[in-house]
Amino acid sequence: MKIYNTLTKRLDEFVPVRDNKVGFYMCGMTVQDRPHLGHLRTFTTGDIVRRYLLYKGYEVTYVTNFTDIDDKIIKKSHDLGIDWRKIGETYIEEFFRVTDEINIMRADYYPRATQFIQEIIESVEILVNKGYAYVAGGDVWFDVRKKPDYGKLSGKKLEDLMEGARVEPSPNKKFPMDFAVWKAWKEGEPYWWSPWGKGRPGWHIECSVMSTHFLGQPFDIHGGAQDLIFPHHENEIAQSEAIRDTEYVKYWLHGGFVNIKGEKMSKSKGLFFTAEEVLNQYGANPVRLYFLQTHYRSPIDFSAERLEESKKAWERIENFLLNLPEQSGRETDFEHFGEYLKKFEEAMDEDFNTPRAVAVIFDLIRHGNQLIESDPDKASEAGRVLKIILNVLGFKKVEKKKIGLEEDLINIIIEVRQKMRQEKKFDVADWIRDQLKNLGVILEDTPAGTKFKIR
């Protein structure tokens, strides 16, 4: 299995740090606003990588954090007159609603920055004592020039990074690119006591502390969206390796954006669709399929047309599963369709190539559909293979609805329609079919008689 590693700029063979145990940290949300579709794509990517690692037999410890104290959260608290903690709780609750809806597995741990204040202070003290950080006016700044390899993740030299970079302004900084690991208190802000006075953590130090607390150092995979490569992940590397004098993370995995009119979906610019409204409109499985049809490292242009196409594509998958005959054969008996499972694994082993994996799904369905009438046992096997693939990719299960008495009533209506057809009253027969369709009951006329399914 190979992963494209942002650190090395190449496909690297995946070899865990500790035998078959994998530590995986995914940068979570700064909870100052509602999760949007771009967030949902990032966390769906992490979910698929995790699920595939589990499928391959690895033991995975998965951690996603919440940044629950931050400049933007404090500003929103002041603007709205709402306690900063309540703002965080509101958006954390929505995060769980939408990630549960799209079937993202719950992380093993969800640390919050405010739960790790003491550990953060201890880490900052180490940086100061080792000469990597300095105190100025109650702030503590990391001195990037003390790390000769600073910039190795983004692949740029320090002078190149300075061009056009957003830097934290302060008259006390020794160098423009130095970043805060501890911020001095300002009037009206929440604070914690530290050796440098009242203050709060810098953004980057939070993730260094929380990730290594649960996963040790080094750990295997650190993920996030591409906009975190610099400065966030670059700074995480610098401070973490300065604290422990060893490699921080082995594989860096970064996902592409969801764009609107060529620009990254962004809360600060007001360019976003909330995850909740998109899921409500299109459904969890179609939205997941929409993400998977593009490689995780490539951008996606938001498009209602493409989401509708994904919805129709998902209906093809669903219809195949609903039309399958009763299951026969052993659960793991793949005499005829094992090759599809192998093709799926080959696609996913090559940097989680989900577009190729989706192509395998539709090849399998096309083959399976040809066998439903002529060879039900083989079709059933195709269905078992398909369900394995869909489960690894995190789709919700497709189950036939139990309708009890309604089934008898539908069968009576089908008999009436059949009599209308025999009497050549085709307009009445078509009207019955269309009315049932409007109610979600789909009729299919086959050589063996009329069958129905519930949409």
Buried (B, 14 or more C-beta within 10 A) or exposed (E): BEBBBBBBEEEBEBEBBEEEBBBBBBBBBBBBBBBBBBBBBBBBBBBBBBBBBBBBEBEBBBBBBBBBBBBBBBEBBEEEEEEBBEBBBBBBEBBEEBBEBBBBBEBBBBBBBBBBBEBBBEBBBBBBEEEBBBBBEBBBBBBBEBBEEBBBBBEBEBEEBEEEEEBBEBEEBEEEBBBBBBBBBEEEBBBBEBEBBBBBBBBBBBBBBBBBBBBEBBBBBBBBBBBBBBBBBBBBBBBBBBBBEEBBBBBBBBBBBBBBEEEBBBBEEEBBBBBBEBBEBBBBBBBBBBBBBBBBBEBBEBEEEBBBBBBEBBBEBBBBBBBBBEBEBEEEBBEBBEEBBEBBBEBBBBBBBBEBBBBBBEEBBEBBBEBBEEBBBBBBBBBBBBBBBBBBBBBBEBEEEEEEEEEEEBEEBBEEBBEBBEEEEEEBBEEBBEEBEEEEBBBEBEEEEBEBBBE
